[in-house]
Amino acid sequence: MSLLSTIFGTSSQQDDNIQLLSAEEFKTAINSNKVQLIDVRTPREFKQGAMQNAVNLDFFNQQQFRAGLEKLDKCEPVYVYCHSGGRSRNAASMMKKMGFEKTYDLKGGFSNY
């Protein structure tokens, strides 16, 4: 069963640095703590609606995205989301490579929130 979980399930989506959270878990975490909250959608998507206190770092604009990440505390958890989960998953992987210790990714993105 663990082989199937690794291939198809949660085990492949999470590791020690990146954790996928349900909408409810994500909401609870960002509402109960002062967190680094990153919206990796485009500025146009961000203007159409975003989570309170989110910082917009457009994943498609890699120069701006990386520059914005450099301003964050890599030792503190970062909560990240996009529209449906793809960009935030890629952003979280990039953040791990950049040395971020803990990243929380919203499962299903903003459309699931």
Secondary structure by P-SEA (a helix, b strand, c coil): caaaaaaccccccccccbbbbcaaaaaaaaaacccbbbbcccaaaaaacccccbbbbcccaaaaaaaaaaaccccbbbbbbccccaaaaaaaaaaaaacccbbbbbccccccc
